[in-house]
Amino acid sequence: MPKASLIVRKAAVRPDLVVDTVTLDHVARGRAHAHLTTAGGLAVDLALDRAAGLEDGDALKLEDGRLVGVRAAEEALLEVRAGNPARLLRLAWQLGGEHVPAEVGADVLYVPARAAELVRGAGCTATAVNRPFKPEKAAHDHSQCGHDHHHHGHDTQAEAGHGHEHAHEHAHEHKHDHSHDQGHSHGHSHAHDHGHDHGHDHAHGGCGCGHDHRHEH
């Protein structure tokens, strides 16, 4: 089975290299891996690195260099219009909330037929049509990620602040105790030296013997 792992966009397609075509709906055009059957009955293994969204007029490049043209399939859709642009905008917002794909035009929306109830509820008019469907690409939602990241950062800052405070208090206490010990040792040493010099390092000449009576410690 020939494998197609490269996409050639419409502007770069050489018509002389196109040997067959494959018709895909909007769901199939968004896949990265699939088993496809061309109009001429050729089985093709679609193996893209990632889903890149095939468009009508693009081509898939086979391993031998041949191209298989991509055609967008017609799908059952609703063509939605409204006299008041605000209603159309409100409907588009509701469709997004319900994760319903929609193709947005200047004054029209194209949506799957299953969205008929939402359309009626928004006060818009809908006409059934069959045409290729090119819905807008959904935006990736970062809100939860951002919230978790912010929460994590807040906790980290709090822990860092607590650690700093603890380290500061510890250093202050250590410095205080050390200074106190130094002061105590200094005072003790001074008193000892003073007592030793005063009490033991003088001659007792009052006995009349003429000898120096020193107490050696």
C-alpha positions in Angstrom: 0.0 0.0 0.0 1.5 3.4 -1.0 2.2 5.7 1.9 1.6 9.4 1.9 3.6 11.3 4.5 3.9 14.8 2.9 1.3 17.5 2.0 1.8 19.7 -1.1 -0.2 22.9 -0.7 -2.5 24.0 -3.5 -0.2 26.8 -4.8 2.7 24.3 -5.2 0.8 21.4 -6.8 2.0 20.4 -10.3 -1.0 19.1 -12.2 1.2 16.8 -14.3 2.1 14.8 -11.2 -1.5 14.3 -10.0 -2.4 10.7 -10.8 -5.6 10.4 -8.8 -7.9 12.2 -6.3 -9.4 11.5 -2.9 -12.6 13.2 -1.6 -12.7 13.9 2.1 -15.1 15.6 4.5 -13.9 18.1 7.1 -13.3 15.5 9.8 -11.2 13.3 7.5 -9.2 16.3 6.3 -8.2 17.0 9.9 -6.7 13.6 10.5 -3.0 12.7 10.5 -3.4 8.9 10.1 -6.0 7.1 8.0 -6.5 4.5 5.3 -7.8 6.3 2.2 -9.3 5.0 -1.1 -8.9 7.3 -4.1 -11.5 7.8 -6.9 -9.5 5.3 -9.0 -9.6 2.7 -6.3 -6.0 3.1 -5.0 -5.5 2.4 -1.3 -3.3 4.9 0.4 -1.9 4.9 3.9 -2.0 8.5 5.3 0.9 8.9 7.7 1.5 12.5 8.5 3.7 13.7 11.4 0.8 15.8 12.7 -2.7 16.8 11.7 -2.2 19.8 9.4 -5.7 20.3 8.0 -6.0 19.4 4.4 -7.7 21.9 2.2 -9.5 21.6 -1.1 -6.9 21.7 -3.9 -4.0 20.4 -1.8 -2.3 17.1 -2.7 -0.7 14.1 -0.9 2.7 13.1 -2.1 3.3 9.4 -2.3 6.7 7.7 -1.8 7.4 7.4 -5.5 6.7 11.2 -6.1 3.2 10.9 -7.5 0.5 13.2 -6.2 -3.0 12.4 -5.1 -5.2 15.5 -5.2 -7.5 16.3 -2.3 -11.1 17.4 -2.8 -13.4 18.7 -0.1 -16.6 16.6 0.1 -20.0 18.2 0.0 -21.8 17.9 3.3 -25.3 18.5 4.6 -25.2 21.9 6.2 -27.5 24.8 7.3 -27.0 28.2 5.8 -27.9 30.5 8.7 -28.8 34.2 8.3 -30.3 36.8 10.6 -31.8 40.3 10.0 -30.0 41.5 13.1 -26.2 41.0 13.1 -26.2 40.7 16.9 -28.3 37.6 16.7 -25.8 35.9 14.3 -23.0 36.9 16.6 -24.9 35.5 19.7 -25.5 32.3 17.8 -21.8 32.0 16.9 -21.0 32.4 20.6 -23.5 29.7 21.6 -22.2 27.3 19.0 -18.7 27.8 20.3 -19.9 27.0 23.8 -21.5 23.8 22.6 -18.3 22.9 20.6 -20.3 22.9 17.3 -18.1 23.7 14.3 -19.1 26.6 12.2 -17.9 28.3 9.0 -18.1 32.1 9.4 -18.9 34.3 6.4 -19.5 38.1 6.2 -23.2 37.8 7.0 -23.8 34.1 7.2 -22.9 31.0 9.2 -22.6 27.4 7.9 -23.2 24.8 10.5 -23.9 21.0 10.6 -27.6 20.1 10.2 -27.6 18.8 13.8 -27.4 22.4 15.1 -31.0 23.2 13.9 -32.4 23.5 17.4 -29.7 26.1 18.4 -30.4 28.1 15.3 -34.1 28.2 15.9 -33.6 29.2 19.5 -31.4 32.1 18.5 -34.2 33.5 16.2 -32.2 33.0 13.0 -33.3 31.5 9.7 -31.7 28.4 8.3 -31.7 26.9 4.8 -30.5 23.4 4.1 -27.6 23.2 1.6 -25.0 20.8 0.4 -21.5 22.2 0.0 -17.9 21.7 1.2 -17.5 22.6 4.9 -14.5 24.6 6.0 -15.2 25.3 9.7 -13.0 27.7 11.7 -10.1 26.2 13.6 -10.8 25.9 17.3 -8.6 28.0 19.6 -6.6 26.1 22.2 -7.9 26.8 25.8 -5.0 27.8 28.1 -7.1 29.0 31.0 -6.8 25.9 33.1 -3.1 25.6 32.5 -2.6 29.3 33.3 -4.6 28.9 36.5 -2.6 25.9 37.6 0.7 27.6 36.8 -0.3 30.7 38.6 -1.4 28.7 41.6 1.9 26.8 41.6 3.8 30.1 41.4 1.9 31.5 44.3 2.7 28.6 46.5 6.3 28.7 45.5 6.6 32.3 46.3 4.9 31.7 49.7 7.2 28.9 50.5 10.2 30.9 49.4 9.1 33.8 51.6 8.6 31.5 54.5 12.0 30.0 54.0 13.6 33.4 53.8 11.8 34.5 57.0 12.9 31.4 58.8 16.5 31.8 57.6 16.5 35.4 58.7 15.2 34.5 62.1 17.7 31.7 62.5 20.6 33.9 61.4 19.4 36.7 63.8 19.1 34.3 66.7 22.5 32.7 66.0 24.1 36.1 65.7 22.5 37.3 68.9 23.6 34.1 70.8 27.1 34.2 69.4 27.5 37.9 70.2 26.2 37.2 73.7 28.7 34.3 74.1 31.5 36.4 72.9 30.6 39.2 75.3 30.4 36.7 78.1 33.7 35.1 77.3 35.4 38.5 76.9 34.1 39.6 80.3 35.1 36.4 81.9 38.6 36.5 80.4 39.0 40.1 81.5 38.0 39.4 85.0 40.3 36.4 85.2 43.3 38.3 83.8 42.6 41.2 86.0 42.4 38.9 89.1 45.5 37.0 88.1 47.6 40.1 87.6 46.3 41.8 90.7 46.3 38.9 93.1 49.2 36.8 92.0 51.8 38.8 90.2 53.3 41.0 93.0 56.1 40.5 95.5 55.5 40.0 99.2 58.3 42.0 100.7 56.7 42.6 104.0 58.1 39.5 105.6 61.6 40.9 105.7 63.3 37.9 104.1 64.0 39.7 100.8 62.5 36.9 98.7 59.9 37.2 96.0 57.0 35.2 97.1 55.1 34.5 93.7 52.4 31.9 93.4 53.0 30.0 90.2 49.9 28.6 88.6 
